[in-house]
Amino acid sequence: MPDPLAGRRCGDVSSNACSRRRARRRSGSCRTASAACSAPGSPTAPCRPRRRSRGCFRVARSRRASTALALELLREPSRAGAWCAIVGVPDLGVEAASAAGIDLERLVLVPHPAEQWFAVVSALVDAVAVVLVQPPVRARVGEAAASRLAARLRQREGVLVSTRSWPHAHARLAVTESDWAGIGAGFGHLAARQVTVASSSPAWQGRTRSRRLWLPDATGTVSPVVARSEEHVEGRLEEGALRALG
């Protein structure tokens, strides 16, 4: 896929940088990102609608929520070869993005879009497959503007992830519980964190789903929390497979 922002530095993005001429790229990247967001192997897949994911997701940012949850939605598309962009998250550096498994060679960072944040997001939707945005605290997205942007996302099979309120979001994910592991009685260090991710969608008619995740685990990755009974069954299956091979 050609670089949609060729000749531009990371963070030097404006609406002119993502013109329609540069947006005439292969649509495979967006299809890949759309499918990757719903990939069964992704830890957050059971928390999202089952149909191919495209449109807007809202990730709630309470005091216990983590940017890692939003980055997790970008990880699989990025690994699949899609371009991603992060807008309005100044405290997120390239080290954190890389640690989350996002390919920096296909990542656009716009940490300080200021009052032009919506124009930047609108331009990036035409150029990249997945956009993560943190709107300003007092910003309000109008219904008409959100509907127009949603139509473009559907047309391009793109994905928008917002950390704050967004009209007609396809799904909402939030960290409802968070527990750190590794701290003993006055000793030790933070090694891993378990969270409960709750999700809701208008398509679910008021129902919610939840899943327990390591965010991150001891290796620094995001993975499902496996119950002891499941670990026992998996261990027995692996043992039986080794005996069969032996």
C-alpha positions in Angstrom: 0.0 0.0 0.0 1.4 3.4 -0.9 2.2 5.8 1.9 -0.9 8.0 2.2 1.1 10.7 3.8 4.3 10.6 1.8 6.5 13.6 2.4 4.8 14.5 5.7 6.4 14.1 9.1 4.6 12.3 11.8 2.4 14.9 13.6 2.6 17.3 10.6 -0.9 16.4 9.4 -3.5 18.8 8.1 -6.7 18.5 6.0 -4.6 19.3 2.9 -2.3 16.4 3.7 -5.1 13.9 3.2 -6.7 15.1 0.0 -9.0 13.1 -2.1 -6.2 12.6 -4.6 -4.2 10.7 -2.0 -7.2 8.9 -0.8 -7.5 7.0 -4.1 -5.7 4.0 -2.8 -6.4 0.3 -2.8 -9.4 -0.6 -0.6 -7.8 -3.9 0.6 -6.3 -2.2 3.7 -9.7 -1.0 4.9 -11.2 -4.4 4.3 -8.4 -6.0 6.2 -8.8 -3.7 9.1 -12.6 -4.2 9.2 -12.1 -8.0 9.3 -9.3 -7.8 11.8 -11.4 -5.8 14.3 -13.7 -8.8 14.4 -11.1 -11.5 14.3 -12.0 -14.4 16.7 -8.4 -14.5 17.9 -8.5 -11.0 19.2 -9.0 -10.9 23.0 -11.8 -8.3 22.7 -13.7 -10.0 19.9 -16.4 -11.5 22.2 -17.1 -8.0 23.5 -17.9 -6.6 20.0 -20.7 -7.1 17.6 -20.4 -10.3 15.5 -20.9 -8.8 12.1 -17.9 -7.2 10.3 -16.8 -4.3 12.4 -16.9 -0.9 10.8 -18.1 2.5 11.9 -17.5 4.0 15.3 -16.6 2.4 18.6 -16.5 4.3 21.9 -14.0 3.3 24.5 -15.0 4.8 27.9 -12.2 6.5 29.8 -13.0 6.4 33.5 -10.3 6.6 36.1 -9.9 2.9 35.9 -10.0 2.6 32.2 -6.8 2.4 30.2 -5.6 3.7 26.8 -4.4 0.1 26.3 -8.0 -1.0 25.7 -8.3 1.5 22.8 -4.9 0.5 21.4 -6.0 -3.1 21.5 -8.6 -2.3 18.8 -5.8 -1.0 16.6 -3.4 -3.9 17.2 -4.9 -6.6 15.0 -5.6 -4.3 12.0 -2.1 -2.9 12.2 -0.6 -6.4 12.3 -2.8 -7.3 9.3 -1.1 -4.5 7.3 -3.6 -1.6 7.8 -2.7 2.0 8.3 -3.8 3.5 11.6 -3.9 7.0 13.1 -4.1 8.4 16.6 -5.5 11.9 17.1 -5.5 14.1 20.2 -3.7 11.8 22.6 -0.6 13.9 23.5 0.5 11.6 26.3 0.8 8.6 24.0 4.3 8.2 22.5 5.7 5.9 19.9 7.2 3.7 22.5 3.7 2.9 24.0 2.2 2.4 20.5 5.1 0.0 19.6 4.7 -1.9 22.9 1.0 -2.3 22.1 1.9 -4.1 18.9 1.2 -1.3 16.5 3.4 -1.1 13.4 5.1 2.4 13.6 5.8 2.4 9.9 2.0 2.5 9.2 1.0 4.8 12.1 0.1 8.5 11.9 0.3 10.5 15.2 -1.4 13.9 15.5 -1.0 14.7 19.2 -2.1 18.3 19.1 -4.9 18.9 16.5 -6.4 21.8 18.6 -9.7 23.1 17.3 -9.2 21.4 14.0 -9.4 17.9 15.5 -12.7 17.0 13.6 -11.3 18.2 10.3 -8.2 16.1 10.9 -10.2 13.1 11.7 -12.4 13.6 8.6 -9.3 13.9 6.4 -7.7 10.8 7.9 -10.8 8.7 7.4 -10.1 9.1 3.7 -6.5 8.0 4.0 -6.2 5.3 6.7 -8.2 2.3 7.8 -8.5 2.9 11.6 -8.6 6.2 13.4 -8.4 6.5 17.2 -9.4 10.0 18.4 -9.6 11.6 21.8 -11.9 14.6 21.3 -11.4 17.7 23.5 -13.1 17.6 26.9 -15.8 20.2 25.9 -16.1 19.2 22.3 -19.5 18.1 21.1 -20.0 16.2 17.8 -23.2 17.3 16.0 -25.6 14.6 14.8 -25.3 15.7 11.2 -21.5 15.7 11.2 -21.4 12.3 12.8 -23.9 10.9 10.3 -21.9 12.2 7.4 -18.7 10.7 8.8 -20.4 7.4 9.6 -21.5 7.2 5.9 -18.0 7.7 4.8 -16.7 5.0 7.2 -19.3 2.5 5.9 -18.3 3.4 2.3 -14.6 2.8 3.0 -15.2 0.0 5.5 -13.1 2.1 8.0 -13.2 2.1 11.8 -13.3 5.1 14.1 -12.5 4.6 17.8 -13.4 7.5 20.2 -12.4 7.7 23.8 -15.3 10.1 24.5 -19.0 10.4 23.7 -19.8 10.0 20.0 -23.3 10.0 18.5 -24.6 6.7 17.2 -21.5 4.7 18.2 -21.7 1.2 16.9 -20.6 -0.2 20.2 -19.3 1.0 23.6 -16.5 -0.6 25.6 -15.6 0.2 29.1 -13.3 -1.1 31.8 -15.6 -1.8 34.8 -13.1 -3.5 37.1 -9.3 -3.4 37.4 -6.9 -5.3 39.6 -3.1 -5.3 39.6 -1.0 -8.3 40.4 2.6 -8.5 41.7 2.4 -6.4 44.8 3.1 -8.4 48.0 3.1 -7.3 51.7 5.3 -4.3 51.3 7.4 -5.6 48.4 7.2 -6.6 44.8 6.3 -4.6 41.7 3.3 -4.3 39.3 3.6 -7.2 37.0 0.1 -7.6 35.3 -3.4 -6.3 35.5 -6.7 -8.0 35.2 -9.7 -6.0 33.9 -13.3 -6.7 33.2 -14.3 -5.2 29.8 -18.1 -4.6 29.4 -19.6 -3.8 26.0 -23.0 -2.7 24.8 -24.4 -2.0 21.3 -27.8 -0.7 20.0 -27.9 -4.0 18.0 -28.0 -6.0 21.2 -31.4 -4.5 22.4 -30.1 -3.4 25.8 -28.0 -6.5 26.5 -24.4 -6.2 27.6 -21.4 -8.5 27.3 -18.3 -8.7 29.4 -15.0 -10.5 29.4 -12.1 -10.7 31.8 -8.8 -9.8 30.2 -5.1 -9.4 31.1 -4.4 -5.8 30.2 -1.5 -6.5 30.1 -0.3 -9.9 31.3 3.2 -10.7 32.7 4.6 -10.7 29.2 3.2 -7.2 28.4 0.5 -8.5 26.0 -3.3 -8.5 26.1 -4.8 -11.9 26.5 -8.0 -13.5 27.9 -8.1 -14.6 31.5 -8.5 -18.4 31.5 -10.3 -20.0 34.4 -8.5 -22.8 36.3 -10.9 -25.4 35.0 -10.2 -24.4 31.4 -6.5 -24.5 32.1 -6.8 -28.0 33.5 -8.8 -29.2 30.5 -6.3 -27.7 28.1 -3.4 -29.2 30.0 -5.0 -32.7 29.8 -5.6 -32.3 26.0 -2.0 -31.2 25.4 -0.8 -34.2 27.5 -3.0 -36.6 25.5 -1.7 -35.1 22.3 1.9 -35.6 23.4 1.2 -39.2 24.4 -0.4 -39.9 21.0 2.6 -38.4 19.2 5.0 -40.4 21.4 
